[in-house]
Amino acid sequence: MPTVELLNMQGEQVGEIELHPSIFACEVKMSLIHDVARMLLNNRRLGTVGTKTRGEVRGGGKKPWRQKGTGRARHGSIRSPIWKGGGIVFGPKPRDYRFLLPKKVRRAALYAALSAKLKDNQLTVLDEIKLEQPKTKEIVRMLQNLQVEGKALLVTAGPDLNVYRSGRNIPGVKTVIARQLNVLDIINHDRLILTKDAVKSVEEVFAS
């Protein structure tokens, strides 16, 4: 069973915490992480782009000139794709890009992403993130104490308005609750920071 240091907001070790081995110490399969990340990105696409074919562009109902005898190329419509202002050939149309992978695959990818963070020493567990009121500089100071470089993902057990408001103005910092944890957020941030209660919540929600 993997064990990591339990730190406080000052970056000092206050104990140790054991992590669930099936979540934080499983095999890292990059193909699963890639598939689930692609699914999440695809599901965010609106798919509302659209272009007009020659039959949908206004005008062009009359043959521009007679078929033969003018010396010019034969044309049937000024809305042909080879004309300026004409239709688009095989252009994009509104479509749904969504697809869904099996739940077991999504869970396995999440386990792999969490295990990769632990393996690369990019996972930090805090005893708590306690703020009396929203203070951005408190989160900045905490990240400095933890020697965080790059983007950081803060995970709390439940909604914490003070933590959310304190971190939302810091570039590269995102705050989520344990139930919203997903592969895309994990791999898009350099450091994963969970509270002790968030670890318990993750293990309760996502443990198979």
Secondary structure, DSSP 8 states (H G I E B T S, - for coil): --EEEEE-TTS-EEEEEE--HHHHSS---HHHHHHHHHHHHHHH---------TTTSS---S-SS-SSSSSS---S-TTSTTSTT---TT------------HHHHHHHHHHHHHHHHHTT-EEEES----SS--HHHHHHHHHHTT--S-EEEEESS--HHHHHHHTTSTTEEEEEGGG--HHHHHT-SEEEEEHHHHHHHHHHH--
